[in-house]
Amino acid sequence: MVESDVLRSPHVIEYTYTRSVGPVIGAFFTGLRDGKILGATTAGGTVVVPPTEYDPITAEDVGELVEVGQSGVVTTWAWAQRPLKGQPLDRPFAWALIRLDGAGTALLHVVDAGGPDHMATGMRVTVRWRPAGERIGAMADIACFVPEGDR
């Protein structure tokens, strides 16, 4: 075997920090743990879900946090026929933008509809929570959304 002039060294890419969520996102995650979905009000009266620290239009601080509905309307969607490892569901599902009742923006999450023929823009969906004892204050506390009436 001929020795090479190429130097080799193992390299691991990692992010060794913990993100601080702040008071707005922290309250949002606490709400999820408790089975509530919170949005932030803006000076223009829009409710942003998930809430942001600042108004996405004006960059001003957001106002109070308010609870929004647990059902809403699919504004757009894409079908995932073969879910990848680490995705929210282990069976085919839809990625969807869902404008919850009382919200002015849409939340990205998954819809467990059973097939693409059961999905449509404008359809109503409702949240399916993880069991209360399994919730940790994370987006995964919402297991998925399902067509309204299919809880």
Secondary structure as GFF3:
##gff-version 3
##sequence-region A 1 151
A	DSSP	alpha_helix	22	33	.	.	.	ID=ss1
A	DSSP	beta_strand	38	41	.	.	.	ID=ss2
A	DSSP	beta_strand	47	48	.	.	.	ID=ss3
A	DSSP	beta_strand	65	67	.	.	.	ID=ss4
A	DSSP	beta_strand	71	80	.	.	.	ID=ss5
A	DSSP	beta_strand	93	100	.	.	.	ID=ss6
A	DSSP	beta_strand	107	111	.	.	.	ID=ss7
A	DSSP	three_ten_helix	116	118	.	.	.	ID=ss8
A	DSSP	beta_strand	124	129	.	.	.	ID=ss9
A	DSSP	three_ten_helix	132	134	.	.	.	ID=ss10
A	DSSP	three_ten_helix	139	141	.	.	.	ID=ss11
A	DSSP	beta_strand	142	147	.	.	.	ID=ss12
###
